[in-house]
Amino acid sequence: MLEKQSSSLITLAHTKMPYGKYKGYYLVDIPESYYVWYRNKGFPPGSFGILLASMYEIKLNGLEDLIRKVKKNYPAPIKK
């Protein structure tokens, strides 16, 4: 289980926004206000929505530095 959680954090740290105003930005670099807007609107379904909801919680609790450290210290996962 810990391995899956670690993998999820690494994926989260290296994921970029695929569309919209912040297209191309790493999720960790998008302002908290955008995640609050998404929270009120409703996160999209599926795995990307889970990433956005996770980043909302991380931003809400001031843990962005944790994600930045993961991004710096662990390589991006290889896409299949």
KEMIPA-786927 format. One record per residue: z, x, y of N, C-alpha, C in turn; residue number from 1; residue in one letter; chain. Coordinates in steps of 0.001 Angstrom, whole numbers. Layout:
KEMIPA-786927
[kollum [Z, X, Y], [Z, X, Y], [Z, X, Y], NUM, a, A],
...
end
This chain:
KEMIPA-786927
[kollum [0, 817, -1186], [0, 0, 0], [0, 871, 1264], 1, m, A],
[kollum [779, 1935, 1265], [830, 2823, 2424], [-542, 3424, 2697], 2, l, A],
[kollum [-1266, 3769, 1648], [-2601, 4341, 1827], [-3522, 3346, 2526], 3, e, A],
[kollum [-3457, 2078, 2158], [-4278, 1048, 2788], [-3895, 891, 4263], 4, k, A],
[kollum [-2599, 918, 4570], [-2155, 804, 5956], [-2622, 2004, 6772], 5, q, A],
[kollum [-2550, 3193, 6194], [-3020, 4392, 6880], [-4505, 4299, 7152], 6, s, A],
[kollum [-5239, 3866, 6157], [-6681, 3697, 6304], [-7002, 2674, 7389], 7, s, A],
[kollum [-6224, 1603, 7453], [-6443, 571, 8476], [-6192, 1125, 9875], 8, s, A],
[kollum [-5173, 1930, 10043], [-4898, 2529, 11349], [-6000, 3501, 11759], 9, l, A],
[kollum [-6499, 4259, 10807], [-7590, 5198, 11100], [-8835, 4425, 11505], 10, i, A],
[kollum [-9139, 3366, 10780], [-10290, 2521, 11133], [-10104, 1941, 12524], 11, t, A],
[kollum [-8923, 1410, 12802], [-8628, 833, 14112], [-8803, 1872, 15219], 12, l, A],
[kollum [-8324, 3072, 14984], [-8393, 4133, 15997], [-9826, 4544, 16320], 13, a, A],
[kollum [-10735, 4416, 15367], [-12112, 4885, 15557], [-13123, 3766, 15794], 14, h, A],
[kollum [-12662, 2541, 15879], [-13579, 1419, 16070], [-13903, 1227, 17543], 15, t, A],
[kollum [-15188, 1002, 17804], [-15656, 719, 19159], [-16047, -753, 19255], 16, k, A],
[kollum [-15945, -1293, 20452], [-16327, -2673, 20708], [-17850, -2780, 20573], 17, m, A],
[kollum [-18327, -3684, 19707], [-19766, -3767, 19452], [-20537, -4649, 20434], 18, p, A],
[kollum [-19862, -5349, 21332], [-20561, -6284, 22217], [-19748, -6534, 23487], 19, y, A],
[kollum [-20380, -7192, 24446], [-19680, -7656, 25639], [-19441, -6606, 26700], 20, g, A],
[kollum [-18562, -6958, 27599], [-18235, -6142, 28766], [-17812, -4722, 28405], 21, k, A],
[kollum [-17111, -4567, 27290], [-16587, -3256, 26881], [-17341, -2652, 25701], 22, y, A],
[kollum [-18593, -3044, 25529], [-19417, -2513, 24440], [-19421, -981, 24488], 23, k, A],
[kollum [-19149, -358, 23328], [-19144, 1093, 23233], [-17794, 1749, 23507], 24, g, A],
[kollum [-16834, 1001, 24016], [-15490, 1530, 24263], [-14691, 1509, 22958], 25, y, A],
[kollum [-13873, 2537, 22756], [-12915, 2475, 21653], [-11955, 1332, 21945], 26, y, A],
[kollum [-11551, 615, 20912], [-10666, -528, 21112], [-9394, -149, 21852], 27, l, A],
[kollum [-8875, 1032, 21589], [-7635, 1476, 22242], [-7824, 1681, 23749], 28, v, A],
[kollum [-9057, 1887, 24193], [-9331, 2150, 25607], [-9632, 886, 26413], 29, d, A],
[kollum [-9664, -254, 25760], [-9914, -1525, 26438], [-8588, -2020, 27022], 30, i, A],
[kollum [-8614, -2539, 28257], [-7361, -2976, 28891], [-6658, -4110, 28132], 31, p, A],
[kollum [-5342, -4109, 28244], [-4524, -5125, 27583], [-4927, -6534, 28015], 32, e, A],
[kollum [-5314, -6700, 29268], [-5679, -8023, 29778], [-6828, -8646, 28979], 33, s, A],
[kollum [-7725, -7829, 28477], [-8838, -8330, 27663], [-8306, -8904, 26343], 34, y, A],
[kollum [-7336, -8244, 25764], [-6744, -8731, 24517], [-5931, -10008, 24746], 35, y, A],
[kollum [-5287, -10111, 25893], [-4555, -11333, 26236], [-5553, -12485, 26369], 36, v, A],
[kollum [-6680, -12226, 27017], [-7731, -13238, 27149], [-8204, -13680, 25767], 37, w, A],
[kollum [-8470, -12710, 24893], [-8915, -13030, 23530], [-7841, -13820, 22777], 38, y, A],
[kollum [-6602, -13468, 22957], [-5499, -14161, 22283], [-5474, -15633, 22676], 39, r, A],
[kollum [-5692, -15888, 23970], [-5709, -17264, 24460], [-6956, -18021, 24005], 40, n, A],
[kollum [-8071, -17320, 23921], [-9341, -17923, 23508], [-9394, -18121, 21997], 41, k, A],
[kollum [-8806, -17179, 21291], [-8865, -17151, 19826], [-9681, -15953, 19367], 42, g, A],
[kollum [-9088, -15140, 18521], [-9797, -13969, 18004], [-10905, -14432, 17060], 43, f, A],
[kollum [-11999, -13681, 16994], [-13068, -14083, 16081], [-12603, -13996, 14623], 44, p, A],
[kollum [-13253, -14746, 13745], [-12875, -14682, 12333], [-13297, -13349, 11702], 45, p, A],
[kollum [-12703, -13055, 10583], [-13103, -11885, 9815], [-12368, -10614, 10169], 46, g, A],
[kollum [-12876, -9508, 9620], [-12185, -8227, 9753], [-12147, -7716, 11190], 47, s, A],
[kollum [-13190, -7982, 11977], [-13160, -7509, 13360], [-12106, -8267, 14170], 48, f, A],
[kollum [-11959, -9538, 13908], [-10919, -10322, 14562], [-9534, -9800, 14229], 49, g, A],
[kollum [-9359, -9359, 12995], [-8076, -8772, 12587], [-7816, -7483, 13366], 50, i, A],
[kollum [-8853, -6675, 13561], [-8701, -5443, 14347], [-8310, -5769, 15788], 51, l, A],
[kollum [-8969, -6763, 16369], [-8649, -7145, 17751], [-7219, -7673, 17862], 52, l, A],
[kollum [-6815, -8505, 16918], [-5450, -9040, 16921], [-4424, -7921, 16739], 53, a, A],
[kollum [-4747, -6956, 15894], [-3852, -5808, 15693], [-3715, -4995, 16971], 54, s, A],
[kollum [-4841, -4776, 17643], [-4792, -4004, 18886], [-4035, -4778, 19970], 55, m, A],
[kollum [-4139, -6090, 19965], [-3345, -6900, 20892], [-1856, -6614, 20702], 56, y, A],
[kollum [-1407, -6633, 19456], [8, -6380, 19163], [411, -4956, 19546], 57, e, A],
[kollum [-464, -4008, 19297], [-192, -2604, 19637], [-60, -2452, 21150], 58, i, A],
[kollum [-997, -3046, 21887], [-953, -2967, 23348], [291, -3680, 23887], 59, k, A],
[kollum [567, -4860, 23353], [1706, -5658, 23793], [3018, -4880, 23657], 60, l, A],
[kollum [3099, -4054, 22628], [4319, -3288, 22355], [4268, -1846, 22857], 61, n, A],
[kollum [3228, -1500, 23612], [3141, -173, 24221], [2949, 964, 23237], 62, g, A],
[kollum [2223, 722, 22157], [2054, 1739, 21114], [670, 2398, 21107], 63, l, A],
[kollum [-38, 2333, 22227], [-1383, 2902, 22284], [-1406, 4388, 21954], 64, e, A],
[kollum [-362, 5113, 22360], [-316, 6553, 22087], [-355, 6844, 20592], 65, d, A],
[kollum [246, 5975, 19796], [186, 6127, 18341], [-1267, 6098, 17864], 66, l, A],
[kollum [-2031, 5155, 18358], [-3435, 5033, 17949], [-4242, 6224, 18464], 67, i, A],
[kollum [-3963, 6672, 19659], [-4680, 7848, 20194], [-4382, 9099, 19363], 68, r, A],
[kollum [-3142, 9239, 18888], [-2795, 10378, 18028], [-3515, 10289, 16690], 69, k, A],
[kollum [-3590, 9096, 16136], [-4321, 8910, 14872], [-5783, 9276, 15080], 70, v, A],
[kollum [-6373, 8810, 16180], [-7788, 9102, 16466], [-8021, 10606, 16592], 71, k, A],
[kollum [-7086, 11286, 17213], [-7212, 12737, 17430], [-7019, 13529, 16136], 72, k, A],
[kollum [-6079, 13104, 15292], [-5677, 13907, 14140], [-6339, 13545, 12810], 73, n, A],
[kollum [-7009, 12411, 12754], [-7637, 11990, 11495], [-9093, 11640, 11743], 74, y, A],
[kollum [-9995, 12136, 10912], [-11415, 11856, 11106], [-11734, 10385, 10867], 75, p, A],
[kollum [-12809, 9958, 11467], [-13281, 8583, 11276], [-13639, 8364, 9815], 76, a, A],
[kollum [-13335, 7181, 9296], [-13711, 6901, 7903], [-15219, 6866, 7744], 77, p, A],
[kollum [-15673, 7263, 6594], [-17102, 7254, 6303], [-17526, 5836, 5986], 78, i, A],
[kollum [-18565, 5353, 6691], [-19039, 4002, 6460], [-19929, 3975, 5229], 79, k, A],
[kollum [-19722, 2938, 4419], [-20508, 2803, 3191], [-21781, 2049, 3434], 80, k, A],
end
